[in-house]
Amino acid sequence: MINFGEALTKAQKQQGVTTKDLSQRLGVHRQQLEGWRKHTDIKLSTAVKIADALGLEIFELMELGK
């Protein structure tokens, strides 16, 4: 099973993107992004948007959550 929150945390660290920067790229509040980081799963459409904002393919992002 993939842990999305773990994948998001690792991806941000790898890409050097802060929560503030990523939330601005996505057009959401920082609290929303922090909430996603606490979830093990998430809507695919949301995960794709996050991957795009981080400059990753969805499969690259998901691989980080294994």
PQR file with spaces between the fields and no chain letter, atoms N, CA, C, O and H, PARSE charges and radii, in Angstrom:
ATOM       1  N    MET     1       0.833   -1.183    0.000 -0.4000 1.5000
ATOM       2  CA   MET     1       0.000    0.000    0.000 -0.0000 2.0000
ATOM       3  C    MET     1       0.881    1.250    0.000  0.5500 1.7000
ATOM       4  O    MET     1       1.957    1.266    0.598 -0.5500 1.4000
ATOM       5  N    ILE     2       0.424    2.255   -0.655 -0.4000 1.5000
ATOM       6  CA   ILE     2       1.154    3.512   -0.757 -0.0000 2.0000
ATOM       7  C    ILE     2       0.663    4.479    0.313  0.5500 1.7000
ATOM       8  O    ILE     2      -0.541    4.637    0.512 -0.5500 1.4000
ATOM       9  H    ILE     2      -0.450    2.242   -1.140  0.4000 1.0000
ATOM      10  N    ASN     3       1.594    5.120    0.996 -0.4000 1.5000
ATOM      11  CA   ASN     3       1.262    6.131    1.993 -0.0000 2.0000
ATOM      12  C    ASN     3       1.473    7.493    1.335  0.5500 1.7000
ATOM      13  O    ASN     3       2.610    7.931    1.159 -0.5500 1.4000
ATOM      14  H    ASN     3       2.572    4.993    0.835  0.4000 1.0000
ATOM      15  N    PHE     4       0.378    8.160    0.974 -0.4000 1.5000
ATOM      16  CA   PHE     4       0.494    9.422    0.254 -0.0000 2.0000
ATOM      17  C    PHE     4       1.194   10.494    1.071  0.5500 1.7000
ATOM      18  O    PHE     4       2.028   11.229    0.543 -0.5500 1.4000
ATOM      19  H    PHE     4      -0.546    7.803    1.118  0.4000 1.0000
ATOM      20  N    GLY     5       0.866   10.593    2.347 -0.4000 1.5000
ATOM      21  CA   GLY     5       1.492   11.610    3.191 -0.0000 2.0000
ATOM      22  C    GLY     5       3.002   11.480    3.217  0.5500 1.7000
ATOM      23  O    GLY     5       3.722   12.477    3.160 -0.5500 1.4000
ATOM      24  H    GLY     5       0.188    9.996    2.776  0.4000 1.0000
ATOM      25  N    GLU     6       3.476   10.250    3.303 -0.4000 1.5000
ATOM      26  CA   GLU     6       4.916    9.988    3.287 -0.0000 2.0000
ATOM      27  C    GLU     6       5.514   10.379    1.936  0.5500 1.7000
ATOM      28  O    GLU     6       6.587   10.980    1.876 -0.5500 1.4000
ATOM      29  H    GLU     6       2.891    9.440    3.350  0.4000 1.0000
ATOM      30  N    ALA     7       4.823   10.040    0.868 -0.4000 1.5000
ATOM      31  CA   ALA     7       5.293   10.384   -0.472 -0.0000 2.0000
ATOM      32  C    ALA     7       5.387   11.897   -0.647  0.5500 1.7000
ATOM      33  O    ALA     7       6.363   12.400   -1.203 -0.5500 1.4000
ATOM      34  H    ALA     7       3.951    9.552    0.917  0.4000 1.0000
ATOM      35  N    LEU     8       4.392   12.610   -0.181 -0.4000 1.5000
ATOM      36  CA   LEU     8       4.386   14.066   -0.291 -0.0000 2.0000
ATOM      37  C    LEU     8       5.539   14.678    0.487  0.5500 1.7000
ATOM      38  O    LEU     8       6.232   15.564   -0.015 -0.5500 1.4000
ATOM      39  H    LEU     8       3.598   12.202    0.271  0.4000 1.0000
ATOM      40  N    THR     9       5.743   14.214    1.692 -0.4000 1.5000
ATOM      41  CA   THR     9       6.837   14.731    2.524 -0.0000 2.0000
ATOM      42  C    THR     9       8.187   14.492    1.861  0.5500 1.7000
ATOM      43  O    THR     9       9.013   15.401    1.791 -0.5500 1.4000
ATOM      44  H    THR     9       5.180   13.495    2.099  0.4000 1.0000
ATOM      45  N    LYS    10       8.416   13.277    1.374 -0.4000 1.5000
ATOM      46  CA   LYS    10       9.683   12.950    0.717 -0.0000 2.0000
ATOM      47  C    LYS    10       9.876   13.760   -0.559  0.5500 1.7000
ATOM      48  O    LYS    10      10.975   14.245   -0.829 -0.5500 1.4000
ATOM      49  H    LYS    10       7.745   12.538    1.431  0.4000 1.0000
ATOM      50  N    ALA    11       8.813   13.908   -1.340 -0.4000 1.5000
ATOM      51  CA   ALA    11       8.901   14.651   -2.600 -0.0000 2.0000
ATOM      52  C    ALA    11       9.255   16.113   -2.344  0.5500 1.7000
ATOM      53  O    ALA    11      10.087   16.688   -3.047 -0.5500 1.4000
ATOM      54  H    ALA    11       7.921   13.514   -1.120  0.4000 1.0000
ATOM      55  N    GLN    12       8.631   16.703   -1.352 -0.4000 1.5000
ATOM      56  CA   GLN    12       8.936   18.102   -1.027 -0.0000 2.0000
ATOM      57  C    GLN    12      10.392   18.260   -0.633  0.5500 1.7000
ATOM      58  O    GLN    12      11.051   19.209   -1.058 -0.5500 1.4000
ATOM      59  H    GLN    12       7.955   16.236   -0.781  0.4000 1.0000
ATOM      60  N    LYS    13      10.900   17.340    0.174 -0.4000 1.5000
ATOM      61  CA   LYS    13      12.296   17.410    0.593 -0.0000 2.0000
ATOM      62  C    LYS    13      13.228   17.242   -0.602  0.5500 1.7000
ATOM      63  O    LYS    13      14.198   17.987   -0.744 -0.5500 1.4000
ATOM      64  H    LYS    13      10.364   16.569    0.519  0.4000 1.0000
ATOM      65  N    GLN    14      12.936   16.263   -1.463 -0.4000 1.5000
ATOM      66  CA   GLN    14      13.769   16.014   -2.641 -0.0000 2.0000
ATOM      67  C    GLN    14      13.792   17.212   -3.581  0.5500 1.7000
ATOM      68  O    GLN    14      14.834   17.549   -4.143 -0.5500 1.4000
ATOM      69  H    GLN    14      12.148   15.658   -1.348  0.4000 1.0000
ATOM      70  N    GLN    15      12.638   17.854   -3.748 -0.4000 1.5000
ATOM      71  CA   GLN    15      12.528   18.966   -4.679 -0.0000 2.0000
ATOM      72  C    GLN    15      12.897   20.298   -4.037  0.5500 1.7000
ATOM      73  O    GLN    15      13.030   21.305   -4.733 -0.5500 1.4000
ATOM      74  H    GLN    15      11.792   17.580   -3.292  0.4000 1.0000
ATOM      75  N    GLY    16      13.063   20.310   -2.721 -0.4000 1.5000
ATOM      76  CA   GLY    16      13.396   21.542   -2.017 -0.0000 2.0000
ATOM      77  C    GLY    16      12.273   22.566   -2.039  0.5500 1.7000
ATOM      78  O    GLY    16      12.516   23.769   -2.132 -0.5500 1.4000
ATOM      79  H    GLY    16      12.956   19.492   -2.156  0.4000 1.0000
ATOM      80  N    VAL    17      11.037   22.073   -1.951 -0.4000 1.5000
ATOM      81  CA   VAL    17       9.860   22.935   -2.019 -0.0000 2.0000
ATOM      82  C    VAL    17       9.229   23.021   -0.636  0.5500 1.7000
ATOM      83  O    VAL    17       8.899   21.996   -0.039 -0.5500 1.4000
ATOM      84  H    VAL    17      10.840   21.096   -1.875  0.4000 1.0000
ATOM      85  N    THR    18       9.060   24.226   -0.127 -0.4000 1.5000
ATOM      86  CA   THR    18       8.437   24.405    1.179 -0.0000 2.0000
ATOM      87  C    THR    18       6.930   24.218    1.079  0.5500 1.7000
ATOM      88  O    THR    18       6.356   24.252   -0.009 -0.5500 1.4000
ATOM      89  H    THR    18       9.328   25.059   -0.612  0.4000 1.0000
ATOM      90  N    THR    19       6.308   24.022    2.218 -0.4000 1.5000
ATOM      91  CA   THR    19       4.853   23.891    2.272 -0.0000 2.0000
ATOM      92  C    THR    19       4.200   25.175    1.766  0.5500 1.7000
ATOM      93  O    THR    19       3.210   25.125    1.037 -0.5500 1.4000
ATOM      94  H    THR    19       6.775   23.994    3.102  0.4000 1.0000
ATOM      95  N    LYS    20       4.751   26.312    2.148 -0.4000 1.5000
ATOM      96  CA   LYS    20       4.210   27.593    1.702 -0.0000 2.0000
ATOM      97  C    LYS    20       4.274   27.706    0.176  0.5500 1.7000
ATOM      98  O    LYS    20       3.293   28.085   -0.463 -0.5500 1.4000
ATOM      99  H    LYS    20       5.556   26.353    2.740  0.4000 1.0000
ATOM     100  N    ASP    21       5.424   27.378   -0.400 -0.4000 1.5000
ATOM     101  CA   ASP    21       5.578   27.464   -1.859 -0.0000 2.0000
ATOM     102  C    ASP    21       4.632   26.506   -2.580  0.5500 1.7000
ATOM     103  O    ASP    21       3.983   26.883   -3.555 -0.5500 1.4000
ATOM     104  H    ASP    21       6.222   27.070    0.119  0.4000 1.0000
ATOM     105  N    LEU    22       4.559   25.284   -2.102 -0.4000 1.5000
ATOM     106  CA   LEU    22       3.704   24.300   -2.757 -0.0000 2.0000
ATOM     107  C    LEU    22       2.233   24.678   -2.637  0.5500 1.7000
ATOM     108  O    LEU    22       1.471   24.521   -3.591 -0.5500 1.4000
ATOM     109  H    LEU    22       5.087   24.977   -1.309  0.4000 1.0000
ATOM     110  N    SER    23       1.836   25.169   -1.484 -0.4000 1.5000
ATOM     111  CA   SER    23       0.435   25.570   -1.331 -0.0000 2.0000
ATOM     112  C    SER    23       0.096   26.722   -2.272  0.5500 1.7000
ATOM     113  O    SER    23      -1.011   26.779   -2.806 -0.5500 1.4000
ATOM     114  H    SER    23       2.455   25.296   -0.709  0.4000 1.0000
ATOM     115  N    GLN    24       1.034   27.631   -2.477 -0.4000 1.5000
ATOM     116  CA   GLN    24       0.809   28.730   -3.422 -0.0000 2.0000
ATOM     117  C    GLN    24       0.704   28.210   -4.853  0.5500 1.7000
ATOM     118  O    GLN    24      -0.148   28.664   -5.616 -0.5500 1.4000
ATOM     119  H    GLN    24       1.934   27.584   -2.044  0.4000 1.0000
ATOM     120  N    ARG    25       1.559   27.266   -5.217 -0.4000 1.5000
ATOM     121  CA   ARG    25       1.499   26.672   -6.565 -0.0000 2.0000
ATOM     122  C    ARG    25       0.163   25.989   -6.822  0.5500 1.7000
ATOM     123  O    ARG    25      -0.366   26.025   -7.933 -0.5500 1.4000
ATOM     124  H    ARG    25       2.251   26.897   -4.597  0.4000 1.0000
ATOM     125  N    LEU    26      -0.376   25.363   -5.771 -0.4000 1.5000
ATOM     126  CA   LEU    26      -1.627   24.620   -5.898 -0.0000 2.0000
ATOM     127  C    LEU    26      -2.860   25.485   -5.682  0.5500 1.7000
ATOM     128  O    LEU    26      -3.974   25.080   -6.013 -0.5500 1.4000
ATOM     129  H    LEU    26       0.054   25.334   -4.868  0.4000 1.0000
ATOM     130  N    GLY    27      -2.662   26.673   -5.129 -0.4000 1.5000
ATOM     131  CA   GLY    27      -3.794   27.556   -4.857 -0.0000 2.0000
ATOM     132  C    GLY    27      -4.641   27.095   -3.685  0.5500 1.7000
ATOM     133  O    GLY    27      -5.859   27.277   -3.684 -0.5500 1.4000
ATOM     134  H    GLY    27      -1.757   27.003   -4.860  0.4000 1.0000
ATOM     135  N    VAL    28      -3.994   26.495   -2.680 -0.4000 1.5000
ATOM     136  CA   VAL    28      -4.698   26.037   -1.486 -0.0000 2.0000
ATOM     137  C    VAL    28      -4.015   26.633   -0.255  0.5500 1.7000
ATOM     138  O    VAL    28      -2.894   27.135   -0.332 -0.5500 1.4000
ATOM     139  H    VAL    28      -3.005   26.347   -2.681  0.4000 1.0000
ATOM     140  N    HIS    29      -4.712   26.567    0.879 -0.4000 1.5000
ATOM     141  CA   HIS    29      -4.130   27.024    2.132 -0.0000 2.0000
ATOM     142  C    HIS    29      -3.093   26.012    2.614  0.5500 1.7000
ATOM     143  O    HIS    29      -3.189   24.822    2.315 -0.5500 1.4000
ATOM     144  H    HIS    29      -5.623   26.159    0.941  0.4000 1.0000
ATOM     145  N    ARG    30      -2.117   26.491    3.352 -0.4000 1.5000
ATOM     146  CA   ARG    30      -1.089   25.612    3.910 -0.0000 2.0000
ATOM     147  C    ARG    30      -1.705   24.505    4.759  0.5500 1.7000
ATOM     148  O    ARG    30      -1.214   23.376    4.777 -0.5500 1.4000
ATOM     149  H    ARG    30      -2.040   27.458    3.595  0.4000 1.0000
ATOM     150  N    GLN    31      -2.779   24.839    5.458 -0.4000 1.5000
ATOM     151  CA   GLN    31      -3.432   23.854    6.315 -0.0000 2.0000
ATOM     152  C    GLN    31      -3.975   22.677    5.499  0.5500 1.7000
ATOM     153  O    GLN    31      -3.960   21.536    5.961 -0.5500 1.4000
ATOM     154  H    GLN    31      -3.178   25.756    5.444  0.4000 1.0000
ATOM     155  N    GLN    32      -4.453   22.960    4.289 -0.4000 1.5000
ATOM     156  CA   GLN    32      -4.948   21.889    3.424 -0.0000 2.0000
ATOM     157  C    GLN    32      -3.813   20.948    3.051  0.5500 1.7000
ATOM     158  O    GLN    32      -3.966   19.728    3.100 -0.5500 1.4000
ATOM     159  H    GLN    32      -4.465   23.886    3.914  0.4000 1.0000
ATOM     160  N    LEU    33      -2.694   21.511    2.683 -0.4000 1.5000
ATOM     161  CA   LEU    33      -1.532   20.711    2.317 -0.0000 2.0000
ATOM     162  C    LEU    33      -1.049   19.895    3.512  0.5500 1.7000
ATOM     163  O    LEU    33      -0.703   18.723    3.363 -0.5500 1.4000
ATOM     164  H    LEU    33      -2.570   22.503    2.643  0.4000 1.0000
ATOM     165  N    GLU    34      -1.025   20.498    4.681 -0.4000 1.5000
ATOM     166  CA   GLU    34      -0.626   19.781    5.888 -0.0000 2.0000
ATOM     167  C    GLU    34      -1.604   18.648    6.198  0.5500 1.7000
ATOM     168  O    GLU    34      -1.198   17.603    6.707 -0.5500 1.4000
ATOM     169  H    GLU    34      -1.306   21.450    4.801  0.4000 1.0000
ATOM     170  N    GLY    35      -2.877   18.845    5.897 -0.4000 1.5000
ATOM     171  CA   GLY    35      -3.872   17.788    6.068 -0.0000 2.0000
ATOM     172  C    GLY    35      -3.617   16.625    5.135  0.5500 1.7000
ATOM     173  O    GLY    35      -3.725   15.468    5.541 -0.5500 1.4000
ATOM     174  H    GLY    35      -3.207   19.694    5.484  0.4000 1.0000
ATOM     175  N    TRP    36      -3.282   16.914    3.895 -0.4000 1.5000
ATOM     176  CA   TRP    36      -2.974   15.847    2.939 -0.0000 2.0000
ATOM     177  C    TRP    36      -1.765   15.049    3.401  0.5500 1.7000
ATOM     178  O    TRP    36      -1.696   13.840    3.180 -0.5500 1.4000
ATOM     179  H    TRP    36      -3.195   17.854    3.565  0.4000 1.0000
ATOM     180  N    ARG    37      -0.822   15.712    4.037 -0.4000 1.5000
ATOM     181  CA   ARG    37       0.382   15.039    4.491 -0.0000 2.0000
ATOM     182  C    ARG    37       0.065   14.020    5.585  0.5500 1.7000
ATOM     183  O    ARG    37       0.847   13.096    5.807 -0.5500 1.4000
ATOM     184  H    ARG    37      -0.878   16.694    4.217  0.4000 1.0000
ATOM     185  N    LYS    38      -1.058   14.172    6.263 -0.4000 1.5000
ATOM     186  CA   LYS    38      -1.454   13.256    7.336 -0.0000 2.0000
ATOM     187  C    LYS    38      -2.256   12.063    6.824  0.5500 1.7000
ATOM     188  O    LYS    38      -2.541   11.141    7.588 -0.5500 1.4000
ATOM     189  H    LYS    38      -1.693   14.923    6.083  0.4000 1.0000
ATOM     190  N    HIS    39      -2.624   12.068    5.539 -0.4000 1.5000
ATOM     191  CA   HIS    39      -3.447   10.992    4.977 -0.0000 2.0000
ATOM     192  C    HIS    39      -2.583    9.925    4.302  0.5500 1.7000
ATOM     193  O    HIS    39      -1.524   10.210    3.742 -0.5500 1.4000
ATOM     194  H    HIS    39      -2.392   12.817    4.918  0.4000 1.0000
ATOM     195  N    THR    40      -3.070    8.701    4.377 -0.4000 1.5000
ATOM     196  CA   THR    40      -2.389    7.626    3.666 -0.0000 2.0000
ATOM     197  C    THR    40      -2.889    7.525    2.234  0.5500 1.7000
ATOM     198  O    THR    40      -2.179    7.032    1.358 -0.5500 1.4000
ATOM     199  H    THR    40      -3.930    8.469    4.832  0.4000 1.0000
ATOM     200  N    ASP    41      -4.115    7.992    1.993 -0.4000 1.5000
ATOM     201  CA   ASP    41      -4.650    7.960    0.630 -0.0000 2.0000
ATOM     202  C    ASP    41      -5.268    9.320    0.297  0.5500 1.7000
ATOM     203  O    ASP    41      -5.515   10.148    1.175 -0.5500 1.4000
ATOM     204  H    ASP    41      -4.692    8.393    2.704  0.4000 1.0000
ATOM     205  N    ILE    42      -5.508    9.520   -0.998 -0.4000 1.5000
ATOM     206  CA   ILE    42      -5.987   10.812   -1.491 -0.0000 2.0000
ATOM     207  C    ILE    42      -6.605   10.587   -2.865  0.5500 1.7000
ATOM     208  O    ILE    42      -6.325    9.579   -3.515 -0.5500 1.4000
ATOM     209  H    ILE    42      -5.307    8.848   -1.710  0.4000 1.0000
ATOM     210  N    LYS    43      -7.436   11.508   -3.306 -0.4000 1.5000
ATOM     211  CA   LYS    43      -8.016   11.396   -4.647 -0.0000 2.0000
ATOM     212  C    LYS    43      -6.897   11.429   -5.692  0.5500 1.7000
ATOM     213  O    LYS    43      -5.923   12.171   -5.556 -0.5500 1.4000
ATOM     214  H    LYS    43      -7.664   12.326   -2.778  0.4000 1.0000
ATOM     215  N    LEU    44      -7.054   10.623   -6.719 -0.4000 1.5000
ATOM     216  CA   LEU    44      -6.050   10.574   -7.775 -0.0000 2.0000
ATOM     217  C    LEU    44      -5.882   11.930   -8.444  0.5500 1.7000
ATOM     218  O    LEU    44      -4.758   12.332   -8.745 -0.5500 1.4000
ATOM     219  H    LEU    44      -7.845   10.021   -6.829  0.4000 1.0000
ATOM     220  N    SER    45      -6.970   12.634   -8.681 -0.4000 1.5000
ATOM     221  CA   SER    45      -6.885   13.939   -9.346 -0.0000 2.0000
ATOM     222  C    SER    45      -6.069   14.933   -8.512  0.5500 1.7000
ATOM     223  O    SER    45      -5.328   15.748   -9.062 -0.5500 1.4000
ATOM     224  H    SER    45      -7.883   12.307   -8.437  0.4000 1.0000
ATOM     225  N    THR    46      -6.204   14.862   -7.202 -0.4000 1.5000
ATOM     226  CA   THR    46      -5.432   15.733   -6.316 -0.0000 2.0000
ATOM     227  C    THR    46      -3.962   15.339   -6.346  0.5500 1.7000
ATOM     228  O    THR    46      -3.086   16.202   -6.399 -0.5500 1.4000
ATOM     229  H    THR    46      -6.805   14.199   -6.755  0.4000 1.0000
ATOM     230  N    ALA    47      -3.694   14.050   -6.313 -0.4000 1.5000
ATOM     231  CA   ALA    47      -2.310   13.569   -6.359 -0.0000 2.0000
ATOM     232  C    ALA    47      -1.628   13.993   -7.658  0.5500 1.7000
ATOM     233  O    ALA    47      -0.451   14.353   -7.651 -0.5500 1.4000
ATOM     234  H    ALA    47      -4.406   13.349   -6.271  0.4000 1.0000
ATOM     235  N    VAL    48      -2.349   13.954   -8.758 -0.4000 1.5000
ATOM     236  CA   VAL    48      -1.791   14.363  -10.048 -0.0000 2.0000
ATOM     237  C    VAL    48      -1.447   15.853  -10.026  0.5500 1.7000
ATOM     238  O    VAL    48      -0.392   16.250  -10.521 -0.5500 1.4000
ATOM     239  H    VAL    48      -3.306   13.662   -8.764  0.4000 1.0000
ATOM     240  N    LYS    49      -2.320   16.671   -9.462 -0.4000 1.5000
ATOM     241  CA   LYS    49      -2.055   18.112   -9.365 -0.0000 2.0000
ATOM     242  C    LYS    49      -0.815   18.377   -8.522  0.5500 1.7000
ATOM     243  O    LYS    49       0.010   19.224   -8.864 -0.5500 1.4000
ATOM     244  H    LYS    49      -3.177   16.349   -9.060  0.4000 1.0000
ATOM     245  N    ILE    50      -0.692   17.658   -7.433 -0.4000 1.5000
ATOM     246  CA   ILE    50       0.463   17.832   -6.549 -0.0000 2.0000
ATOM     247  C    ILE    50       1.739   17.394   -7.260  0.5500 1.7000
ATOM     248  O    ILE    50       2.756   18.085   -7.194 -0.5500 1.4000
ATOM     249  H    ILE    50      -1.363   16.970   -7.154  0.4000 1.0000
ATOM     250  N    ALA    51       1.690   16.267   -7.930 -0.4000 1.5000
ATOM     251  CA   ALA    51       2.860   15.795   -8.679 -0.0000 2.0000
ATOM     252  C    ALA    51       3.280   16.830   -9.722  0.5500 1.7000
ATOM     253  O    ALA    51       4.464   17.136   -9.856 -0.5500 1.4000
ATOM     254  H    ALA    51       0.864   15.706   -7.984  0.4000 1.0000
ATOM     255  N    ASP    52       2.320   17.361  -10.451 -0.4000 1.5000
ATOM     256  CA   ASP    52       2.617   18.387  -11.457 -0.0000 2.0000
ATOM     257  C    ASP    52       3.267   19.612  -10.828  0.5500 1.7000
ATOM     258  O    ASP    52       4.229   20.159  -11.367 -0.5500 1.4000
ATOM     259  H    ASP    52       1.358   17.112  -10.342  0.4000 1.0000
ATOM     260  N    ALA    53       2.737   20.040   -9.683 -0.4000 1.5000
ATOM     261  CA   ALA    53       3.276   21.218   -8.998 -0.0000 2.0000
ATOM     262  C    ALA    53       4.699   20.988   -8.515  0.5500 1.7000
ATOM     263  O    ALA    53       5.474   21.933   -8.369 -0.5500 1.4000
ATOM     264  H    ALA    53       1.955   19.596   -9.245  0.4000 1.0000
ATOM     265  N    LEU    54       5.040   19.726   -8.267 -0.4000 1.5000
ATOM     266  CA   LEU    54       6.390   19.383   -7.826 -0.0000 2.0000
ATOM     267  C    LEU    54       7.311   19.035   -8.999  0.5500 1.7000
ATOM     268  O    LEU    54       8.495   18.765   -8.800 -0.5500 1.4000
ATOM     269  H    LEU    54       4.410   18.958   -8.386  0.4000 1.0000
ATOM     270  N    GLY    55       6.770   19.040  -10.208 -0.4000 1.5000
ATOM     271  CA   GLY    55       7.577   18.711  -11.382 -0.0000 2.0000
ATOM     272  C    GLY    55       7.864   17.225  -11.503  0.5500 1.7000
ATOM     273  O    GLY    55       8.889   16.824  -12.055 -0.5500 1.4000
ATOM     274  H    GLY    55       5.808   19.260  -10.369  0.4000 1.0000
ATOM     275  N    LEU    56       6.943   16.402  -10.979 -0.4000 1.5000
ATOM     276  CA   LEU    56       7.111   14.954  -11.006 -0.0000 2.0000
ATOM     277  C    LEU    56       5.988   14.294  -11.796  0.5500 1.7000
ATOM     278  O    LEU    56       4.913   14.869  -11.967 -0.5500 1.4000
ATOM     279  H    LEU    56       6.111   16.727  -10.530  0.4000 1.0000
ATOM     280  N    GLU    57       6.246   13.104  -12.264 -0.4000 1.5000
ATOM     281  CA   GLU    57       5.189   12.264  -12.819 -0.0000 2.0000
ATOM     282  C    GLU    57       4.467   11.623  -11.640  0.5500 1.7000
ATOM     283  O    GLU    57       5.071   11.419  -10.587 -0.5500 1.4000
ATOM     284  H    GLU    57       7.119   12.637  -12.125  0.4000 1.0000
ATOM     285  N    ILE    58       3.207   11.307  -11.796 -0.4000 1.5000
ATOM     286  CA   ILE    58       2.430   10.729  -10.704 -0.0000 2.0000
ATOM     287  C    ILE    58       3.072    9.435  -10.194  0.5500 1.7000
ATOM     288  O    ILE    58       3.044    9.164   -8.993 -0.5500 1.4000
ATOM     289  H    ILE    58       2.716   11.472  -12.651  0.4000 1.0000
ATOM     290  N    PHE    59       3.635    8.656  -11.074 -0.4000 1.5000
ATOM     291  CA   PHE    59       4.248    7.401  -10.667 -0.0000 2.0000
ATOM     292  C    PHE    59       5.500    7.635   -9.831  0.5500 1.7000
ATOM     293  O    PHE    59       5.788    6.858   -8.921 -0.5500 1.4000
ATOM     294  H    PHE    59       3.658    8.876  -12.049  0.4000 1.0000
ATOM     295  N    GLU    60       6.248    8.698  -10.129 -0.4000 1.5000
ATOM     296  CA   GLU    60       7.419    9.049   -9.331 -0.0000 2.0000
ATOM     297  C    GLU    60       7.000    9.425   -7.915  0.5500 1.7000
ATOM     298  O    GLU    60       7.625    9.008   -6.940 -0.5500 1.4000
ATOM     299  H    GLU    60       6.014    9.330  -10.868  0.4000 1.0000
ATOM     300  N    LEU    61       5.941   10.211   -7.813 -0.4000 1.5000
ATOM     301  CA   LEU    61       5.441   10.628   -6.504 -0.0000 2.0000
ATOM     302  C    LEU    61       4.959    9.419   -5.706  0.5500 1.7000
ATOM     303  O    LEU    61       5.296    9.282   -4.530 -0.5500 1.4000
ATOM     304  H    LEU    61       5.432   10.549   -8.605  0.4000 1.0000
ATOM     305  N    MET    62       4.189    8.557   -6.322 -0.4000 1.5000
ATOM     306  CA   MET    62       3.643    7.399   -5.627 -0.0000 2.0000
ATOM     307  C    MET    62       4.751    6.437   -5.188  0.5500 1.7000
ATOM     308  O    MET    62       4.633    5.797   -4.143 -0.5500 1.4000
ATOM     309  H    MET    62       3.916    8.668   -7.277  0.4000 1.0000
ATOM     310  N    GLU    63       5.795    6.334   -5.955 -0.4000 1.5000
ATOM     311  CA   GLU    63       6.912    5.444   -5.617 -0.0000 2.0000
ATOM     312  C    GLU    63       7.536    5.848   -4.278  0.5500 1.7000
ATOM     313  O    GLU    63       8.039    5.000   -3.540 -0.5500 1.4000
ATOM     314  H    GLU    63       5.890    6.854   -6.804  0.4000 1.0000
ATOM     315  N    LEU    64       7.500    7.131   -3.974 -0.4000 1.5000
ATOM     316  CA   LEU    64       8.091    7.624   -2.728 -0.0000 2.0000
ATOM     317  C    LEU    64       7.301    7.202   -1.493  0.5500 1.7000
ATOM     318  O    LEU    64       7.818    7.255   -0.376 -0.5500 1.4000
ATOM     319  H    LEU    64       7.092    7.819   -4.573  0.4000 1.0000
ATOM     320  N    GLY    65       6.063    6.788   -1.687 -0.4000 1.5000
ATOM     321  CA   GLY    65       5.211    6.398   -0.577 -0.0000 2.0000
ATOM     322  C    GLY    65       5.227    4.916   -0.253  0.5500 1.7000
ATOM     323  O    GLY    65       4.458    4.458    0.592 -0.5500 1.4000
ATOM     324  H    GLY    65       5.644    6.745   -2.594  0.4000 1.0000
ATOM     325  N    LYS    66       6.084    4.171   -0.908 -0.4000 1.5000
ATOM     326  CA   LYS    66       6.142    2.716   -0.663 -0.0000 2.0000
ATOM     327  C    LYS    66       7.024    2.413    0.522  0.5500 1.7000
ATOM     328  O    LYS    66       7.196    1.249    0.882 -0.5500 1.4000
ATOM     329  H    LYS    66       6.708    4.543   -1.595  0.4000 1.0000
